[in-house]
Amino acid sequence: MDRILIIEDDKSIARLEKDYLEINGYEVVIETTGDITKIIPMLEGISLVILDLMLPNGDGIEICKRIQSLKDIPIIIVSAKNQDMDIVLGLGVGADDYLTKPFSTNELIARVKAQLRRYSKMKMNPNATFEDSNIVIRDFTINEMTKTFTLSGNLLELTPKEFEIILLLSRHRGRVFSKEEIYERVWKYDSLGDAFTVTVHVKRIREKIDSLSPNTPLIETVWGVGYKII
């Protein structure tokens, strides 16, 4: 049984999330203060974290970073902070998804299931060989098995979602994918997200490439349609 940690100071919201997750077969624990010294021991055996950003004794963004540095698990931010820059920041520090309050409990459950399913697939075949798993596009190398993305031999650190976007577009080089199609294929559920989530991730990928090698384009925007690998 997957075990989920909810970090949320609003006890009524935490209780609602817990009830619906337990109905769907998950074990749930709650931390309401945002105290990182309490959170770290609670990560043992946790499969996914649902994280609020505004906490009485901690900064949600810093907590997200700390969890990412300690454990390879998906993090879903659930926050009342719904400005574009809040979402950009949350996704930019490594959160796998961002859901704004108020939210549908069915949507939350769908996103939890999608994240757990994706992480499970990533870990299903740890003994596979890495031969012939490279996709090479000019100076870029994408290795599907090791989940690495390099530019001229230099490793670029991508979040899981950023890597999956690169992998999807690279497998179909030259084909234009709409933002909605990218969302459905990468996040693995339909009609729950919006195009802005994809826009944020593509922007972050471009910034990371540009920080290592300016003026080295990879993803092209086809205005009014979507994105493709050039």
C-alpha angles and dihedrals in degrees: 000000000000115000119215128198117211115199104191131134095201100086094197092055092044090051092048091050091046094050094051094044091051091049086057093052104264128131110230136197125184133213115186106180105057090228105157092206088062095041098054096062089046092060092077108112094001117142099186139007127218106200134192116205100213108065130159097233104024148036110249092212092053091045089053091052092048094050090048090053093052107037138022100229133124119265123202115194114213109186145152087225099101105162117122092246091053090055092044091051095047095049091040094061092054108276111148096215141006125213122183126218130278093048140167114255089219089056091050092051091048091052093047091051092047094051094047091047092051095048091047091055091050090058100040098095110033093155097057118124120244098222117128091004096116125107109198121197113173105298094348124095122190116191111196096193099048093035092229131143120196136181115205088339094309116121117236114204108230130177115240092259093048090051093049091052090051091046093050094049093042093053088057102035112187095018116116116229120196117230089247092053092048089050093051094047098043101036091038100223134086135238097000104098136048136234092255091072090060092044091055093051094047090049090053092049091052092049091052092050091046092050090060101034118008118214093021102127123195109156116053123201114226100201114237092007115056141253139319139176111254 
